[in-house]
Amino acid sequence: MIAVSIAGMFNLAVWGGVAMVLAIQFLRSVRLVPTKKAYLVERLGRYSRTLGPGFHWLLPFVEQVDTVVDLREETIDVPPQECFTRDEVGVQVDGVLYIQVVEPEKAVYGITDYRYAAVQLAQTTTRSVIGTIDLDRSFEERDLISSKVVGELAAAGQAWGIRVHRYEIRNIAPPVSVRAAMEKQVTAEREGKAIIHRAQGDRQAAINKSEGDMIELINQSQGSMQRRINEAEGRAAEIRALADATAESIERIAAALSLPGGAEAVRLRLTERYIQQLSNLRSPDTKVLLPADLSNLNGLLASVGLRDDNV
């Protein structure tokens, strides 16, 4: 009786274990694949299919997920390496790779480690490109180096199931001695440029000063010329005004002389002016020559044409 119960319990335990294993296998057969992930399924040791995002059911005991592949773009550091330029100068070059798996089955079964392979190919391509350019141009040809590396990796990536988006060179470090020489060269070039700029500035300042002096002299000469012109025009206007006034006065005198009694009136006026001028000769510093006979005023006036002897 006891033996039967022990056998029954054993059988129950065995069948319970089998049921538990089956349940675990069925649960493991249900797979939920997240976004940007790819599950590679093998059936009895052979590649079967690739599971994309979503719900999937595997055959228990027959199929299993062998590898989970991340389909997002990833960054891979390319470690520093020594490269020699065309002028035989050693430089340390490192960079960054940006790659993405586009065919998971090729990335897993086509190559052992696509990351390591991509880094090695990037380094070898960088060395070959650096060897074709001089040190001075190596700092300027980063785009050329990057494009060459991306081109080589793109060709190899088709077999590896990856896509290389870009390759960026992080540093190009020459030796300390070369760096010191380059710094001295840059300093000398900057000082030379500064001297040239100062010389050009002094030259331009001298030109500006000479042009300013020339313009000032021109303005002064033009001002002097205009002043003389204005003075001449003023004198001419004055002369014309005096001439016009004299002509007008002469015309009036002539008109007055033609009137009855006009000549006598003019002589009378001139006589008064003559006598008035004689009265102004009382200054002791003035020397005047007078006729000997001042008592004969009529004769004196007649001698200067201010009196008519017939009157």
Backbone bond lengths (Angstrom), bond angles and torsions (degrees), N, CA, C in turn:
res aa  C-N    CA-C-N  psi(-1)  N-CA   C-N-CA  omega(-1)  CA-C   N-CA-C  phi
1 M - - - 1.471 - - 1.517 110.92 -
2 I 1.317 114.05 -43.67 1.476 118.97 179.09 1.512 110.19 -67.85
3 A 1.364 116.12 -38.33 1.469 119.86 179.34 1.503 111.25 -64.60
4 V 1.318 117.36 -39.01 1.471 120.52 178.54 1.518 110.79 -64.24
5 S 1.311 116.23 -42.31 1.466 119.19 -179.86 1.525 111.49 -65.62
6 I 1.337 115.89 -37.61 1.464 118.63 178.83 1.518 110.24 -66.79
7 A 1.337 117.46 -41.08 1.465 120.32 178.65 1.518 111.20 -64.15
8 G 1.336 115.26 -38.82 1.468 118.22 179.24 1.517 111.80 -65.83
9 M 1.316 115.26 -41.07 1.458 117.95 178.63 1.538 111.33 -65.27
10 F 1.329 116.02 -37.53 1.455 119.88 178.82 1.529 110.84 -63.60
11 N 1.332 114.21 -46.19 1.466 117.85 178.67 1.526 111.51 -61.20
12 L 1.323 113.97 -40.16 1.461 118.39 179.73 1.527 111.41 -63.79
13 A 1.320 115.22 -40.46 1.459 119.07 178.64 1.517 111.14 -65.64
14 V 1.353 115.93 -40.53 1.461 119.10 179.56 1.505 110.93 -63.29
15 W 1.341 114.96 -49.76 1.459 117.73 -179.60 1.537 111.70 -64.77
16 G 1.304 115.16 -33.40 1.481 117.46 176.26 1.525 111.37 -65.33
17 G 1.344 116.06 -40.53 1.471 118.49 177.35 1.508 112.19 -64.68
18 V 1.360 114.24 -40.67 1.469 117.64 178.01 1.518 110.69 -62.46
19 A 1.321 115.86 -41.78 1.478 118.75 179.53 1.520 111.41 -64.97
20 M 1.316 115.36 -38.00 1.469 118.22 179.24 1.529 110.97 -65.96
21 V 1.364 115.57 -40.51 1.464 118.58 178.42 1.507 110.71 -63.78
22 L 1.348 115.28 -42.48 1.465 118.21 178.78 1.526 111.27 -62.85
23 A 1.326 115.85 -40.92 1.464 119.09 179.46 1.530 111.41 -63.62
24 I 1.330 115.37 -41.68 1.471 118.99 178.95 1.520 110.86 -64.22
25 Q 1.344 116.16 -41.64 1.457 119.34 179.56 1.517 111.91 -64.25
26 F 1.361 114.41 -41.64 1.475 116.90 178.31 1.524 110.89 -64.66
27 L 1.335 116.69 -38.16 1.462 118.92 178.55 1.537 111.34 -67.07
28 R 1.319 115.67 -37.43 1.455 119.39 177.77 1.526 112.75 -70.80
29 S 1.306 115.95 -19.19 1.467 119.53 178.98 1.520 112.18 -75.89
30 V 1.312 116.64 -17.86 1.471 120.99 178.41 1.528 107.85 -88.96
31 R 1.345 117.04 121.31 1.464 121.48 -178.16 1.535 109.82 -127.77
32 L 1.310 113.93 133.86 1.467 122.11 173.12 1.533 107.63 -111.87
33 V 1.312 116.48 111.51 1.468 121.93 -176.18 1.528 108.72 -93.24
34 P 1.340 118.86 122.62 1.474 120.72 178.29 1.529 111.92 -75.35
35 T 1.353 114.99 170.24 1.467 121.15 178.70 1.523 110.71 -66.20
36 K 1.335 115.90 144.87 1.463 124.44 -179.64 1.528 111.87 62.77
37 K 1.336 116.20 28.79 1.456 121.22 172.87 1.527 108.19 -127.81
38 A 1.316 115.29 153.55 1.464 121.41 177.35 1.523 107.64 -137.33
39 Y 1.363 116.06 128.25 1.463 122.03 178.08 1.523 108.22 -104.58
40 L 1.329 115.93 125.80 1.462 121.48 177.21 1.529 109.34 -94.43
41 V 1.319 115.69 120.73 1.468 122.07 -174.89 1.528 109.05 -102.56
42 E 1.319 115.81 133.36 1.465 122.47 175.27 1.537 108.53 -113.58
43 R 1.326 114.85 137.67 1.475 121.14 177.34 1.524 107.87 -113.97
44 L 1.308 113.97 110.80 1.464 121.58 -179.17 1.537 110.94 55.05
45 G 1.346 114.76 42.27 1.462 120.47 175.33 1.515 115.34 87.99
46 R 1.318 118.71 -5.36 1.457 121.98 178.64 1.530 109.69 -110.92
47 Y 1.354 114.47 146.87 1.462 118.49 178.30 1.516 109.85 -63.27
48 S 1.317 115.77 131.48 1.468 120.89 -177.34 1.527 111.72 -109.35
49 R 1.330 117.19 -58.08 1.464 120.65 -176.63 1.527 108.80 -164.43
50 T 1.320 113.18 171.03 1.467 121.03 178.69 1.530 108.23 -114.11
51 L 1.320 115.86 128.48 1.460 121.22 -179.23 1.515 109.86 -93.46
52 G 1.338 115.53 125.99 1.454 121.19 175.89 1.516 111.38 -90.08
53 P 1.329 118.16 -176.30 1.466 121.59 -179.19 1.531 111.58 -59.50
54 G 1.355 116.56 136.53 1.455 121.80 178.28 1.524 112.38 131.27
55 F 1.348 115.04 -166.53 1.465 122.05 -178.11 1.532 109.36 -92.77
56 H 1.367 115.73 137.27 1.462 121.41 -179.35 1.533 109.00 -141.88
57 W 1.363 114.39 153.51 1.473 121.55 179.73 1.523 108.08 -125.06
58 L 1.330 115.68 126.66 1.454 122.03 178.73 1.518 110.53 -102.53
59 L 1.314 115.41 154.12 1.467 119.96 175.89 1.526 109.02 -76.56
60 P 1.302 118.23 120.71 1.476 119.76 -178.53 1.530 111.26 -61.13
61 F 1.302 116.17 143.44 1.454 126.17 177.73 1.536 113.28 65.60
62 V 1.324 118.05 -7.19 1.464 120.81 -176.70 1.530 110.82 -111.92
63 E 1.328 116.36 -44.74 1.461 121.24 -177.57 1.526 110.38 -112.64
64 Q 1.310 114.29 148.64 1.455 119.94 177.03 1.527 109.28 -152.96
65 V 1.324 115.45 153.89 1.460 121.36 177.81 1.527 108.04 -81.83
66 D 1.314 115.33 119.32 1.465 119.49 -177.24 1.531 111.77 -90.32
67 T 1.340 117.05 -43.74 1.471 120.71 -175.15 1.519 109.71 -140.92
68 V 1.321 115.19 141.36 1.462 122.53 172.75 1.529 107.47 -107.07
69 V 1.330 117.10 123.41 1.456 122.48 -175.54 1.531 109.16 -112.99
70 D 1.333 115.64 132.02 1.470 122.08 176.64 1.533 108.63 -87.07
71 L 1.335 116.50 123.61 1.464 121.33 -176.65 1.528 113.06 -95.42
72 R 1.308 118.18 4.29 1.456 120.13 179.05 1.536 111.31 -78.88
73 E 1.319 115.08 157.93 1.464 119.44 176.97 1.528 109.01 -68.62
74 E 1.308 116.30 135.45 1.458 120.74 -177.59 1.522 110.67 -126.77
75 T 1.308 113.63 155.60 1.459 121.51 -179.48 1.518 109.56 -106.85
76 I 1.329 115.32 131.47 1.461 120.89 -179.47 1.521 108.12 -125.16
77 D 1.324 115.95 125.49 1.460 120.54 177.41 1.525 110.37 -77.52
78 V 1.309 114.46 132.35 1.467 120.81 173.52 1.522 106.85 -97.79
79 P 1.310 119.20 111.72 1.467 121.01 -173.67 1.524 112.10 -64.00
80 P 1.340 116.70 157.75 1.478 119.88 179.85 1.526 111.63 -61.58
81 Q 1.306 115.38 143.36 1.459 122.27 176.93 1.520 108.90 -142.13
82 E 1.308 116.81 154.22 1.452 121.40 -179.74 1.523 109.77 -89.82
83 C 1.306 114.57 126.65 1.465 121.25 178.53 1.527 108.34 -124.84
84 F 1.334 115.59 150.80 1.456 121.46 179.38 1.523 108.92 -112.34
85 T 1.329 114.84 129.03 1.458 120.50 178.26 1.523 110.42 -77.39
86 R 1.330 115.40 177.45 1.463 119.43 -178.50 1.520 111.61 -65.61
87 D 1.356 117.15 -29.84 1.460 119.72 176.50 1.525 112.22 -90.59
88 E 1.345 116.27 21.72 1.468 123.98 170.36 1.530 112.15 61.66
89 V 1.301 116.36 47.60 1.457 122.49 173.93 1.524 107.65 -115.62
90 G 1.325 117.03 127.04 1.455 120.74 -179.50 1.514 112.11 -82.12
91 V 1.321 116.40 131.56 1.466 121.79 178.69 1.523 108.84 -131.24
92 Q 1.335 115.42 149.88 1.453 121.95 175.35 1.532 108.76 -95.26
93 V 1.339 115.83 124.18 1.463 120.99 -175.68 1.522 108.48 -125.48
94 D 1.318 116.66 131.97 1.460 121.67 172.62 1.525 108.60 -138.15
95 G 1.317 115.73 165.32 1.459 119.30 -175.99 1.510 112.25 -160.85
96 V 1.341 114.39 -169.92 1.463 122.40 -177.99 1.523 108.10 -136.09
97 L 1.334 115.50 132.77 1.458 122.04 176.65 1.520 109.92 -104.60
98 Y 1.323 115.92 140.37 1.459 122.09 175.46 1.529 107.27 -120.01
99 I 1.335 116.13 106.23 1.458 120.51 -175.69 1.514 109.94 -127.66
100 Q 1.331 115.10 166.64 1.465 121.98 -179.24 1.523 108.79 -150.43
101 V 1.324 115.80 138.41 1.467 121.11 177.66 1.530 108.03 -81.58
102 V 1.318 115.68 125.49 1.466 120.63 179.32 1.536 111.76 -112.94
103 E 1.334 117.44 -23.29 1.460 122.16 177.01 1.534 107.47 -129.51
104 P 1.331 117.56 94.13 1.472 120.30 -172.81 1.524 113.32 -59.97
105 E 1.344 117.85 -37.47 1.464 119.24 -176.83 1.527 111.46 -65.14
106 K 1.364 117.40 -36.42 1.457 119.54 176.83 1.518 111.45 -71.44
107 A 1.343 117.09 -37.86 1.457 120.38 -179.98 1.523 111.88 -64.69
108 V 1.363 116.82 -27.92 1.471 120.20 -178.59 1.522 111.43 -93.07
109 Y 1.329 117.07 -44.80 1.463 120.31 -173.98 1.528 113.17 -99.13
110 G 1.360 117.30 -15.66 1.451 118.97 -177.21 1.515 114.08 -84.60
111 I 1.336 117.71 -21.53 1.465 121.90 -177.80 1.516 108.05 -153.86
112 T 1.319 114.77 152.88 1.467 118.56 -177.55 1.521 111.87 -67.72
113 D 1.338 117.41 -49.77 1.467 121.85 -178.68 1.527 107.39 -144.07
114 Y 1.317 116.26 102.04 1.466 119.03 -175.26 1.530 110.86 -69.90
115 R 1.320 119.03 -29.26 1.468 120.76 178.45 1.535 110.66 -64.24
116 Y 1.322 115.09 -49.56 1.464 119.42 179.63 1.528 110.56 -62.51
117 A 1.327 116.29 -41.18 1.465 119.81 179.81 1.523 110.96 -64.18
118 A 1.335 117.67 -40.19 1.458 120.36 179.59 1.527 110.84 -64.91
119 V 1.331 117.16 -40.91 1.464 120.34 179.25 1.525 110.54 -64.41
120 Q 1.331 117.26 -44.05 1.455 120.17 -179.45 1.527 111.71 -63.91
121 L 1.306 117.23 -41.70 1.463 120.03 179.47 1.527 110.48 -67.68
122 A 1.327 117.16 -37.64 1.469 119.71 177.41 1.523 110.76 -63.66
123 Q 1.319 117.50 -40.31 1.460 120.19 179.67 1.528 111.94 -66.91
124 T 1.315 116.78 -45.54 1.473 119.08 -179.27 1.525 111.27 -64.92
125 T 1.320 116.81 -40.38 1.465 119.46 178.27 1.523 111.20 -65.57
126 T 1.333 116.35 -39.75 1.466 119.91 178.19 1.520 110.97 -62.18
127 R 1.328 117.37 -42.57 1.466 120.35 178.92 1.527 111.08 -61.98
128 S 1.328 116.21 -42.71 1.474 118.91 -178.53 1.521 111.55 -67.29
129 V 1.330 118.03 -37.12 1.467 120.03 -179.63 1.522 110.52 -73.41
130 I 1.325 117.72 -42.16 1.465 120.76 178.40 1.530 110.37 -59.83
131 G 1.323 117.68 -34.36 1.452 120.77 -179.31 1.509 114.68 -68.78
132 T 1.325 118.52 -10.77 1.464 121.22 -178.77 1.525 113.14 -100.13
133 I 1.331 118.10 -2.87 1.469 120.94 -177.59 1.523 109.42 -127.25
134 D 1.331 114.37 156.85 1.464 120.20 178.58 1.525 110.72 -78.99
135 L 1.345 113.73 165.95 1.460 118.74 -177.91 1.522 111.78 -61.86
136 D 1.339 117.18 -42.15 1.466 119.62 -177.88 1.522 111.79 -62.41
137 R 1.330 116.08 -34.87 1.466 119.68 -177.85 1.526 112.37 -85.29
138 S 1.330 117.55 -15.78 1.461 119.38 -177.06 1.518 111.88 -64.45
139 F 1.342 117.32 -29.97 1.459 120.33 178.54 1.525 111.48 -75.48
140 E 1.330 116.43 -22.46 1.457 120.54 -178.47 1.527 112.93 -94.62
141 E 1.334 117.13 -17.77 1.458 121.03 -173.77 1.532 111.96 -102.66
142 R 1.319 117.08 35.65 1.471 119.68 178.08 1.529 111.14 -63.05
143 D 1.318 115.72 -40.08 1.464 118.86 179.77 1.530 110.98 -63.77
144 L 1.338 116.61 -38.97 1.462 119.88 178.75 1.528 110.63 -62.79
145 I 1.322 116.84 -45.80 1.468 120.48 179.61 1.520 110.16 -62.63
146 S 1.311 117.35 -45.31 1.464 120.97 -179.35 1.519 111.28 -61.27
147 S 1.332 116.93 -44.09 1.470 119.52 -178.97 1.526 111.56 -65.25
148 K 1.338 117.12 -37.82 1.466 119.60 177.79 1.519 111.06 -63.90
149 V 1.326 116.98 -44.63 1.462 120.55 -179.63 1.525 110.59 -64.29
150 V 1.314 116.81 -43.10 1.474 120.16 179.72 1.526 110.29 -63.77
151 G 1.334 117.21 -38.86 1.460 119.78 178.47 1.521 112.80 -63.53
152 E 1.347 117.28 -43.90 1.464 120.09 178.81 1.523 111.46 -65.86
153 L 1.323 116.63 -42.12 1.463 119.74 -179.87 1.534 111.51 -69.16
154 A 1.322 117.22 -31.94 1.463 119.73 178.37 1.525 110.57 -65.98
155 A 1.341 115.66 -39.97 1.465 118.35 178.07 1.523 111.75 -66.04
156 A 1.340 116.69 -42.91 1.463 119.55 179.27 1.518 112.12 -75.15
157 G 1.335 116.50 -28.24 1.458 119.75 -176.98 1.514 114.05 -66.80
158 Q 1.320 118.01 -21.89 1.461 119.77 177.47 1.527 111.28 -63.54
159 A 1.326 116.65 -35.75 1.468 119.79 177.98 1.522 111.64 -82.00
160 W 1.327 117.24 -23.37 1.459 120.64 -178.47 1.528 112.53 -93.74
161 G 1.315 117.96 -7.00 1.452 120.89 179.62 1.516 114.33 74.73
162 I 1.322 116.98 25.97 1.466 120.37 -179.70 1.524 109.21 -123.10
163 R 1.323 114.95 161.67 1.468 121.95 176.19 1.519 107.88 -126.85
164 V 1.325 116.04 126.60 1.464 121.91 179.13 1.526 108.11 -95.24
165 H 1.305 116.04 115.37 1.462 119.54 -179.12 1.524 111.85 -79.71
166 R 1.309 117.27 -45.01 1.467 119.92 -179.49 1.530 109.29 -165.85
167 Y 1.328 112.77 162.89 1.462 120.71 176.50 1.520 107.05 -134.62
168 E 1.308 115.84 122.71 1.452 121.39 -177.66 1.526 109.45 -113.65
169 I 1.335 114.68 127.81 1.466 119.49 175.47 1.520 108.44 -80.35
170 R 1.310 115.87 124.70 1.458 120.26 -176.65 1.521 111.30 -84.14
171 N 1.318 117.35 -50.37 1.463 121.18 -177.01 1.522 109.85 -142.55
172 I 1.332 114.39 145.70 1.462 122.68 168.01 1.520 105.67 -126.87
173 A 1.329 117.04 102.59 1.461 121.97 -172.14 1.520 110.29 -110.00
174 P 1.329 118.07 110.80 1.467 120.49 175.69 1.528 110.15 -77.65
175 P 1.329 118.77 170.49 1.470 121.18 176.23 1.522 111.67 -60.95
176 V 1.353 115.39 161.82 1.459 120.50 -176.97 1.523 110.95 -61.77
177 S 1.343 117.41 -42.30 1.464 120.24 -179.57 1.526 111.49 -63.32
178 V 1.318 115.61 -43.37 1.475 119.31 178.90 1.524 110.22 -66.34
179 R 1.325 116.70 -38.68 1.461 119.97 179.25 1.533 110.45 -63.47
180 A 1.353 116.60 -41.71 1.465 119.37 177.98 1.523 111.03 -63.14
181 A 1.359 116.70 -41.96 1.466 119.69 178.16 1.523 111.45 -63.74
182 M 1.332 116.33 -39.40 1.462 119.58 178.80 1.522 111.06 -66.29
183 E 1.331 116.56 -39.07 1.460 119.25 177.81 1.525 111.10 -64.06
184 K 1.359 116.86 -40.43 1.461 119.55 176.59 1.524 110.81 -63.43
185 Q 1.327 116.13 -40.67 1.463 119.74 179.14 1.528 111.04 -63.27
186 V 1.325 115.41 -43.70 1.472 119.03 179.30 1.525 110.38 -64.08
187 T 1.353 116.12 -40.74 1.459 119.33 178.58 1.520 111.35 -62.82
188 A 1.349 115.56 -43.66 1.470 119.17 178.58 1.524 111.17 -62.85
189 E 1.317 117.04 -41.80 1.466 119.88 178.81 1.521 110.93 -63.35
190 R 1.332 116.56 -40.61 1.465 119.19 178.81 1.517 111.47 -65.66
191 E 1.359 116.16 -41.74 1.457 118.35 177.94 1.528 110.83 -64.57
192 G 1.339 116.90 -40.05 1.460 119.49 176.93 1.524 112.12 -61.60
193 K 1.309 115.29 -43.37 1.463 118.60 177.92 1.523 111.16 -63.62
194 A 1.357 115.77 -38.92 1.464 118.87 179.20 1.526 110.83 -63.63
195 I 1.365 116.68 -41.91 1.465 119.93 178.33 1.527 110.96 -63.09
196 I 1.327 115.75 -43.07 1.469 119.54 178.36 1.515 111.03 -61.91
197 H 1.338 115.95 -43.46 1.470 119.44 179.92 1.530 111.08 -64.01
198 R 1.356 115.98 -40.52 1.469 118.19 178.31 1.522 110.86 -64.70
199 A 1.350 116.72 -43.06 1.467 119.81 178.83 1.525 110.86 -61.92
200 Q 1.321 115.81 -43.23 1.463 118.73 178.20 1.522 111.05 -63.91
201 G 1.351 115.56 -37.91 1.463 118.39 178.13 1.515 112.13 -65.44
202 D 1.371 116.73 -43.26 1.464 119.74 177.61 1.525 110.91 -63.36
203 R 1.333 115.84 -41.33 1.469 119.40 179.50 1.524 110.45 -62.72
204 Q 1.313 116.29 -44.23 1.464 119.25 -179.56 1.523 110.92 -66.55
205 A 1.357 116.17 -36.20 1.461 119.04 177.71 1.521 110.87 -64.76
206 A 1.362 116.57 -41.90 1.467 119.64 177.69 1.525 111.32 -63.17
207 I 1.342 115.18 -41.12 1.470 119.08 178.24 1.525 110.53 -63.07
208 N 1.328 115.67 -44.73 1.464 119.07 179.92 1.529 111.25 -62.52
209 K 1.374 116.38 -39.83 1.459 119.34 -179.98 1.532 110.62 -65.87
210 S 1.341 116.03 -45.16 1.466 118.71 179.49 1.525 111.30 -63.14
211 E 1.329 116.22 -40.78 1.462 118.82 177.09 1.526 111.22 -63.79
212 G 1.355 115.56 -39.21 1.461 118.49 177.63 1.519 112.17 -64.42
213 D 1.372 115.77 -42.48 1.469 118.89 177.64 1.525 110.68 -62.97
214 M 1.335 116.07 -41.29 1.463 119.28 -179.94 1.527 110.62 -62.89
215 I 1.330 114.97 -44.70 1.472 118.37 -179.89 1.520 110.51 -63.93
216 E 1.361 116.07 -37.75 1.465 119.44 178.90 1.526 110.72 -64.25
217 L 1.357 116.39 -44.32 1.472 119.49 178.26 1.522 111.43 -62.50
218 I 1.339 115.22 -41.55 1.470 118.48 178.48 1.522 110.64 -62.01
219 N 1.334 115.25 -44.08 1.465 118.76 179.69 1.524 111.24 -63.58
220 Q 1.375 115.68 -40.74 1.460 118.08 178.33 1.518 111.59 -64.01
221 S 1.358 115.85 -44.27 1.468 118.30 179.71 1.522 111.27 -64.46
222 Q 1.328 115.77 -41.06 1.465 118.59 177.81 1.524 110.79 -64.50
223 G 1.353 116.09 -39.18 1.464 118.51 177.81 1.524 111.99 -65.42
224 S 1.366 115.70 -42.28 1.469 119.06 178.10 1.527 110.80 -63.70
225 M 1.345 114.60 -42.75 1.463 118.07 178.84 1.522 110.78 -62.49
226 Q 1.319 116.19 -43.18 1.458 119.27 -179.77 1.525 111.28 -66.03
227 R 1.373 115.21 -36.02 1.466 118.76 177.25 1.521 110.80 -63.36
228 R 1.369 116.40 -45.04 1.454 119.30 179.02 1.538 111.20 -63.66
229 I 1.330 113.61 -39.33 1.474 117.16 177.37 1.516 110.42 -62.04
230 N 1.319 116.53 -43.96 1.459 120.13 -179.54 1.532 110.91 -64.76
231 E 1.378 115.33 -41.72 1.468 117.75 177.92 1.526 110.99 -63.28
232 A 1.349 114.52 -43.38 1.472 117.25 179.43 1.526 110.84 -63.12
233 E 1.315 115.35 -43.88 1.464 117.74 178.44 1.529 110.59 -62.94
234 G 1.370 115.61 -36.89 1.473 117.60 177.77 1.512 112.24 -65.38
235 R 1.363 115.69 -44.03 1.469 118.25 177.97 1.527 111.11 -63.52
236 A 1.364 114.38 -41.07 1.472 117.04 178.95 1.519 110.98 -62.65
237 A 1.342 114.76 -40.52 1.465 117.85 178.38 1.526 110.86 -65.02
238 E 1.361 113.90 -38.75 1.468 117.28 178.52 1.518 110.93 -64.19
239 I 1.359 115.10 -44.86 1.467 118.90 179.59 1.528 110.53 -61.76
240 R 1.358 114.93 -43.07 1.472 117.45 178.78 1.525 110.69 -62.29
241 A 1.356 115.56 -40.29 1.464 118.04 179.80 1.528 110.87 -64.45
242 L 1.384 116.63 -43.28 1.459 119.83 178.77 1.533 110.81 -64.25
243 A 1.365 113.27 -41.60 1.468 116.39 179.45 1.523 110.90 -63.68
244 D 1.338 114.83 -42.58 1.473 117.44 179.00 1.521 110.75 -63.32
245 A 1.361 114.97 -42.35 1.473 117.76 -179.62 1.531 110.53 -65.30
246 T 1.373 115.86 -41.44 1.467 119.21 179.37 1.520 110.65 -64.36
247 A 1.348 113.49 -43.52 1.466 116.23 179.36 1.525 111.29 -62.74
248 E 1.314 115.27 -39.32 1.465 118.22 -179.71 1.522 110.96 -66.74
249 S 1.379 114.33 -40.78 1.467 116.78 179.67 1.532 110.74 -65.95
250 I 1.348 115.24 -40.05 1.470 118.28 178.35 1.519 110.41 -62.83
251 E 1.330 115.85 -42.01 1.458 118.75 178.41 1.532 110.88 -61.15
252 R 1.344 115.19 -40.84 1.461 118.29 179.60 1.533 111.10 -66.37
253 I 1.382 115.26 -41.33 1.475 118.09 178.72 1.517 109.84 -63.52
254 A 1.360 114.35 -42.29 1.462 116.89 179.07 1.519 111.18 -62.81
255 A 1.304 114.98 -39.44 1.468 118.08 178.33 1.511 111.07 -66.51
256 A 1.356 114.93 -37.70 1.479 118.13 179.48 1.524 110.99 -68.25
257 L 1.353 117.11 -37.07 1.460 120.18 179.72 1.510 112.16 -66.32
258 S 1.321 115.72 -28.81 1.464 117.91 -178.45 1.525 112.66 -77.79
259 L 1.333 116.18 -11.82 1.464 119.74 179.77 1.527 109.96 -82.32
260 P 1.330 119.51 157.81 1.480 121.23 176.02 1.527 110.04 -62.74
261 G 1.331 117.61 129.12 1.463 123.20 179.88 1.501 112.62 77.28
262 G 1.313 118.25 4.88 1.463 120.28 -178.38 1.498 112.63 -68.89
263 A 1.309 117.85 -40.74 1.461 121.23 -178.97 1.514 110.40 -62.59
264 E 1.367 117.64 -43.67 1.453 120.63 179.37 1.526 110.39 -63.05
265 A 1.333 115.91 -39.20 1.468 118.28 -179.65 1.516 111.07 -65.57
266 V 1.316 117.03 -39.47 1.473 120.76 179.81 1.515 109.69 -66.73
267 R 1.354 118.31 -42.54 1.466 120.20 178.88 1.518 110.16 -62.80
268 L 1.336 116.66 -39.39 1.458 120.01 179.64 1.522 110.98 -63.49
269 R 1.303 114.84 -41.73 1.473 118.15 -179.34 1.517 111.18 -67.06
270 L 1.308 117.42 -41.08 1.460 120.90 179.31 1.508 110.64 -67.61
271 T 1.374 116.53 -35.91 1.467 119.41 177.87 1.506 109.93 -62.80
272 E 1.305 117.39 -43.74 1.462 120.37 178.76 1.524 110.51 -61.09
273 R 1.296 117.21 -43.37 1.455 119.93 179.19 1.509 110.77 -64.32
274 Y 1.331 117.84 -37.93 1.464 121.59 -179.55 1.507 110.42 -64.97
275 I 1.341 115.81 -46.56 1.462 119.48 179.42 1.517 110.29 -64.34
276 Q 1.300 116.30 -38.05 1.489 119.42 178.57 1.515 110.85 -63.10
277 Q 1.298 117.45 -39.09 1.455 120.31 178.46 1.510 111.31 -68.66
278 L 1.340 117.41 -34.21 1.455 119.95 176.25 1.510 111.46 -65.23
279 S 1.323 116.31 -33.99 1.470 119.06 179.20 1.516 111.73 -70.24
280 N 1.311 117.70 -20.14 1.473 120.87 179.62 1.514 112.84 -84.71
281 L 1.338 116.93 2.30 1.457 120.47 -176.67 1.520 111.45 -94.82
282 R 1.334 117.70 25.27 1.455 120.78 -178.11 1.516 112.38 -84.24
283 S 1.289 119.28 -2.19 1.469 121.88 -178.76 1.519 109.17 -67.67
284 P 1.393 117.15 134.05 1.469 119.23 -178.15 1.520 112.40 -66.65
285 D 1.325 117.99 -23.18 1.466 119.88 -178.72 1.507 112.53 -84.03
286 T 1.321 117.32 -3.36 1.462 120.48 -176.82 1.522 109.26 -98.56
287 K 1.296 116.75 128.08 1.443 123.82 177.75 1.511 109.22 -107.40
288 V 1.313 117.98 123.01 1.457 123.67 -176.60 1.534 108.36 -128.56
289 L 1.307 116.27 136.55 1.455 122.46 174.66 1.510 108.32 -95.54
290 L 1.295 117.67 118.48 1.457 123.54 -177.46 1.541 109.49 -113.93
291 P 1.289 116.75 158.52 1.475 119.51 175.70 1.538 110.34 -64.48
292 A 1.297 113.70 158.08 1.467 117.25 -177.75 1.508 111.91 -68.65
293 D 1.348 117.66 -35.17 1.465 120.60 -176.47 1.507 108.83 -105.56
294 L 1.335 118.49 96.51 1.449 122.24 178.03 1.515 112.01 -83.82
295 S 1.337 115.24 -11.45 1.462 117.23 -178.45 1.517 111.42 -73.46
296 N 1.298 116.48 -25.12 1.470 120.12 -179.89 1.526 107.89 -89.85
297 L 1.332 117.93 76.59 1.472 122.72 -177.49 1.515 110.50 -66.28
298 N 1.324 115.99 -38.08 1.455 117.74 -178.26 1.524 110.42 -64.88
299 G 1.298 116.30 -40.49 1.454 118.54 178.56 1.529 112.11 -66.50
300 L 1.342 113.63 -36.48 1.479 117.56 178.28 1.513 110.72 -64.38
301 L 1.322 116.80 -45.06 1.462 119.74 178.96 1.514 110.85 -64.67
302 A 1.361 114.84 -36.73 1.454 117.34 179.51 1.511 111.13 -67.12
303 S 1.333 116.92 -30.25 1.469 119.72 -179.84 1.514 112.70 -69.61
304 V 1.291 116.36 -26.55 1.486 119.02 178.84 1.529 110.50 -99.13
305 G 1.324 117.42 4.54 1.444 120.54 175.80 1.498 115.02 84.84
306 L 1.377 117.64 17.40 1.439 119.76 -178.04 1.518 112.62 -100.92
307 R 1.341 117.50 0.60 1.458 118.72 179.60 1.515 106.92 -144.19
308 D 1.258 112.96 141.36 1.453 120.18 179.06 1.524 108.20 -92.87
309 D 1.329 119.03 126.31 1.436 121.85 -177.64 1.510 112.47 -67.05
310 N 1.326 115.99 -20.04 1.438 119.23 -178.90 1.510 112.68 -81.99
311 V 1.373 116.58 -8.81 1.464 119.13 -176.35 1.506 107.85 -83.16
